[in-house]
Amino acid sequence: MTTSEVYYDVETQFSAEEVGGWNNIHLMRVSVAVTWCEKEGFVAWLEDSIPAMLNFLQPFDKIVSFNGDRFDARVLSYYGNVLPLQLKSFDVLVDLTKRLGHRIRLDALAQATLGLGKSADGLQALRWWKEGKVEEIARYCQQDVKVLRDVVAFGRANGFVRYVDNKGAPKQVAVQW
């Protein structure tokens, strides 16, 4: 049986500081979200299309993210009910945190596993939003989704992924994705 899956990432309009802290992630609002699935490829979603994105995600068996459970889904909750999506969530960060006993950054994972890093970070995406540079945010967000997809594919093919620990040492962790 084949499982249908989709990968996604969300960038926001506001920082935690601007919405009164991390307890208000749902108020950060989407600047750009990107999804990838085999059939549709990459799709960028602007804020006014987020309800349509939530509908798009519904039929998939598995919804893959990196820190999606703690962050992205909470941002999306501003636009509609995300509970059905969370029930099908596979958050790579949650899985790796359980395996390692600590959190790691997507960039540390991508650098060590794929030999390439992220093109920017969330703070840069916020600056681009304030400057009206939506295309840059979309490119960055798409790159994050591509990196996530490729890390998962590597893990499935090899049974492990690599990361760089906080001391800069290369490490490896077994995965069953």
PAFIZA-80984 format. One record per atom (N, C-alpha, C, O, CB): x, y, z. Coordinates in steps of 0.1 Angstrom, whole numbers, plus 5000, padded with zeros to 4 digits. Each point is the difference from the previous one (the first is absolute). Glycine has a CB too. Example, Ala and Ser with C-alpha at 12.3 -4.5 7.8 and 13.67 -1.06 7.14 Angstrom:
2
513249435078499150125000500950125000501050005007497149885005501550234981500950115000499250115008500550115001500749834977
This chain:
177
500849885000499250125000500950135000500950015008497249865004501650224979500750124999499450115009498850025000501949924977500150125031499550115008500350134993501150034996499349845025498550214978500250144994500550095011499650005011498549964972502950125013500550105010500350134993500250014988500849805025499050294996500350144996500950065010500049965012497850064976503150065007501050085009499550145000499550054990502549795005498350235017499650145000500950085010500649945009497050004985502450195004500750095009499250134999499350044990503049855006497850195015499350135001500950105005500949985009497049904996502050244989500750125004499050105005498850004995503249964989498350125025499150095007500250154997501050044995498849795023499150244985500150154999500650075012500550114999497549874986501849955027500350065012500949915009499949884999498050255000503049935009500849925009499349975013498950065002503250054988498449815018499449975013499950125008499050035007501949744992500150315001500150135007498850094996499450075008503149914994497250034985499050094995498649955003499050085000502549984982498349815022498649965003499949975015499049935004500849974973501150145031499949985014500649875006499649965011498450184987502949804994500749885005499649874993499150004992501050115030500649784982499949874993498749945003499649904993502850075008496850075009498749955002499050044990498949955000501650045024499950114968499150064990500449964986499850094991499750105025501149704982500449964986498950014990500250044988501549815022497150124994498850014991499750144995499350014990499849805022501550294994499950144995501150054991499950114995498949935026502249874976501150054992499650014985500750084993500849815023497550054980499450014986501049964989501350025002497350175006501049754982500849944989500450114991499150084995499749705007502450234994500550084989499949924987499450034990502150125025499249734986500149914989500049865006500849985010500450184974498149745010500249865003500349934987499650044990498849975030502349884981500349924988499849865003500349955011501450214982497649774998499849865000500749934989500350064990497549975021502549844991500649924989499449865001499949945011502250194988497449824990499549864999500449964986500250084991497949955026502049844981500449944988499250054988500550034989500349775023497950204990499150044989500050144996500150044988498549785019501450275003499950154997501450075000500150114995497749885016503249954994501350075002499950105010499349995010501249974966500350155023500050115010498850094997499850044988502749945014496850065008498950104999500250105011500249965012498249874978501750305007500150115010498650055003499250024991503150045001497449965020498750055005500250135007500850015010498349754992500250344994500050135007498950005011499149915000501850214979499149985029499050005012498649984995499349925006502250235006498049914978498649994996499749864994498849974999501250284997501049675001499749874995500249895011500049884997500750204980499649955035500249905011498849915002500249885002501550285009497149894990498949915001500049904989499749885002498950305009501749864977500149904988501149905003499949884996499250294988502049885021501249915004499549895010500449894998501350304997497649865015499549905010499249894994500149895003499950305014499149854973499249914993500949904991499749884999498450295001502949894994500949934992500749895008500249894995500250314990500049835027500749905009499149885004500549905003501050295005497249844993499149905006500149854995500149915008498450284995501649794984499949864995501349925002500049884998498450204985502749995020501349935001500049915013499450035010501850164978499549695011500149915011501050045010499949985012499549844973501750255010501150055009500350144996500250034988500749735014499250335008500450144998501350025008500150005012497450074986503549954994501450015005500550145002499850094991500749694997500150255023500550135004501249995008500449895004497350214995502950015004501150015009499650115010500050124997501849804986497950045029499550085011498650054997499550105005502849975000497049854987498650044996499049985012499150085001501549854976499749975031499049985011500050125010499050045005501449714993500850305005500150105010499950144994499650105007501949765006498750164974500050134994499150014988498950075001503449965006498049914982499250024987498549985002499250084996502949864991497549955019498649975002499350105009498950044997501649715000500350305013499450105008499850134993499050075002502149835018499850144971499850124991498849974992499150094998503449965001497449844994498849974991498750005008499050024994502649854992498450105027498849995007499250135000498850005003502249835012499650284982499450134999498950004989499050075000503150055009498249804981499249994988498949894999499250004991502850104998498149815021499049894999500449895010501150015006498350054970499849835024500349895008501149914995499949954989497750055017503549995002501149924995500149875007500949924997500350294999497849765013500149875007500049884990500849905002497950215017500549894970500149884991501349994994500549894997497150144998503150085003501450004994501049955010500949924997498550264988500449865027501049965011499949855002501049945004498850285007499049724987499949855002500849934990500349885002497450155007502650034980500849934989501450064999500849974990497149994998502550115022501350075000501249905002499949915009499050305000502149824984501349945003501050115001500550064989499049724998500950265025500950115002501449945002500249935010497950215001502849894980501349945000500850055012500749925006499350074969499850135030500650055012499649925012500849965008499450274982498549745011499549925011500649875000500549955011497350174989502349814989500649874999501450005004500549925008497950024974502450165012501450005004500350045014500949955006499550114970498750035030500250035014499849885009500749995010498550244985499849695002499849875007501349914999500449945010497150084986503049974992501249914998501350065007500849925005498150014973501250205022501350065004499950055015501050015006499450054970498449975028499950065014500250155000500050065011500849724998499350284979500250154999499550044986500049924991501950085026497850134982499650054987501250034992501150035005496950075005501849904976501150044991499350104990498850004998502549785005499550294990499650104990499949934986500849914998500250285015498149854979499949944987501350034992500449924992497150115008503150095002501250034993501149905004500849964991498550285009500849735013501049905004499849864994501049934997499250205025498649844976499649874994500450004985500549914994497650065023501550144976500250024986501550004996500449944991497450185007502949965010501550024997500649865001500849964991499250275019499849695000500749885003499549894991500749914995499750165028498349924974499449904992500150024985500349914993498150055026501350164977499950034986501250084994500250024988497449975015503250075007501150094995499550134996500850074993500449735000497650245010499550144997499250055012499349925007500750034968500050185026499250065011498850074996499750014988502450015024497350044998498850084997500550134993501250045002497549875018500450164972500550124993499850125009500550114996498849784983500050115032499750115009499549945013500249895003499450284977499749925028499449955012498750085002499750094992502549855018497050025000498750065003500150155003499150084996500249715012501850264998500150145003500350084987499450114998501549835024499850004968500250064987498750014993499750104994502749825005496849975002498750004993499150115006499250064993501049695003499850275017499350115006500450144995499250094997500549775023501650164978500550124994499550024986499650114996502549885019498049904977499550014986498550045000499650074991502149755002497550125016498650035001499850155002499250074993500349705016501250295000499950145003500550094988499550114998500849845027500649994967500450074988499249974988500350054989502049945020496749934992499149964989500649914990499649994989499450235014502049705001500749914992499549865001500649915005501450234997496749844993499349885001500649894992500149885004497850255000502749904984500649904992501249945007500349884999498950244980501649965028501249955007499549905011500649895002500750324993497649835012499549915010499549874994500349895006499050305008500149814975499549884993501149914996500049885001498050254991503149935003501249924996500649945012500449884999500050274981499849925031500649955012499149885005500549905004500550335001497749804996499149905006500049874991500049895005498650305005501449834977500149884991501349935002500049875000498650254983502549955019501349935002499949925013500649895001500650294987498249875023499849925012499249884998500449895005499750325008498949804979499249884997500849904992499949885003498050264997502849904990500949924992501049935009500249874999499550284981501049925029501049945009499349905009500649895001500750324999497549825005499349905009499749874992500349895004498850305009500349834975499749894991501249914998500049885000498250254989502949945007501349924997500649945012500649894998499750274983499649905030500549935013499249885003500649895003500250335006497949794990499149885002500349894990500149885004498150275005502049894978500349904990501449935003500149884998498650254985502349955021501349945004499849905012500549894999500650324993498249845018499749915012499449874996500349895005499550325009499249804977499349884996500949904992500049885002497850254998503049934991500949924992501249945008500449894996498950264984501149925030501249965007499849955014501049945006500250224980497749865020499749965014500750095010500049975012499849804979500750345005500650105010500050144993499950014988501549805023498850294997500350134996501250055008500349955011497350104982503050055002501250065007499650145005499050064995502649814991499150185024499850135005501350055007500949925002496650045002502650164998501150065007499650045014499050085001502050014977499649865032499650045013500450145004500750074992499549695015499450295005500350145004501550035002500350125001497549885009503049904989501550025001500649994986501250014999498949905024499150074967500550004986500449864996500649984989500150255014499149675005500449864997499049934991498850015003502549985019499149944968499049934992499549885007500849925007500350164972497649895020499449895007499149934990499750054990500450065033499449774981499149934992498949945009500349965011501549994972497050045012498949945008499249914991499650044989500350165027499849684989499149904992498650055000499550055010502049764996497850184982498650034999499349894993500649924992500050335007498149755003499149904993498850084995498949995006501949825009499450264974499050094995499349944988499050064995502250135013
